[in-house]
Amino acid sequence: MDLMQNATDDQIALLGCFVALAASTALMYVSVFLSRSHRKSQLRETMNRTLSLSARGEQSTASAAKGSQRKVA
């Protein structure tokens, strides 16, 4: 820590700016990483809901088609 005692005010301010820049870059990286993983999980949930709804729709369409075939035949 001898370096900090011998540093001028301008050098300490410059070092503080670099530390703040590094901290904000790290925070941005974490935010982007979490956003991507959250988006992927939402996409999976949406796809699962869509697939389950479409499977239900196919089942109900198939049962409705069978029911209409029974009525006609």
N, C-alpha and C positions, 0 to 999 in steps of 0.2 A: 504494500500500500504506500510505499515511498513515492511511487509515481503520482498518486493523487495529491500528495502533500506538495510536490514540486510543480504541479500543473497550474497554469494560469486559469483565470475565470473563463476565458474564451474556449480553452481546451476542455474544461469540465462541461461547459454548455454543449460543445460539439459532441462529446462523449454521451451526454444525456440524450441528445437528438438521435444518435445512432442506436442507443438502447431502446428509445421509444419506437423508432422505425422497425427494429427487430421484433419488438413485442407486438406491434400492430400487424406485422407480416405473419407472425406465428398465430395470432388470433384469427386472421383472415383465412389461413390455411385450415385451421381447426373448423371454422365455420363452413367452409366449402366442403370439407370432408364429411362433416355431419349432415349437411344439406343433401349431398349425393346419396349417402346411405339412407337417409330418411325418404328421399324421393324413390329409391329402389324399393324400399319396403312398402311404400304407398302403391307403387306400380304393381308389386306382387299381390297386394290385397285387392286391388282393383281387378286384376286379371283373374284372381280366384273367384271374386264375386261375379264377374262377367261370365266365367266358365260355369259356375254353379247355376247362375240364372239361365244361361243358354241351355244347360243340361235339363233344368226343370222345364224350360219352355219346350224342349224337344220331347220330354216325357209327356207333358200335358198336351202337346200337339199330337203326339202319337196316340195317346189315350182318347183324345177328341176324334181323331181320324178313325180309330177302332169303333168308337161309339157311334159315329155317323155311318160307318159301314154296317154296323149291327142294325141301325134303324132302317137303312135302305134295303138290306138283304132280308 
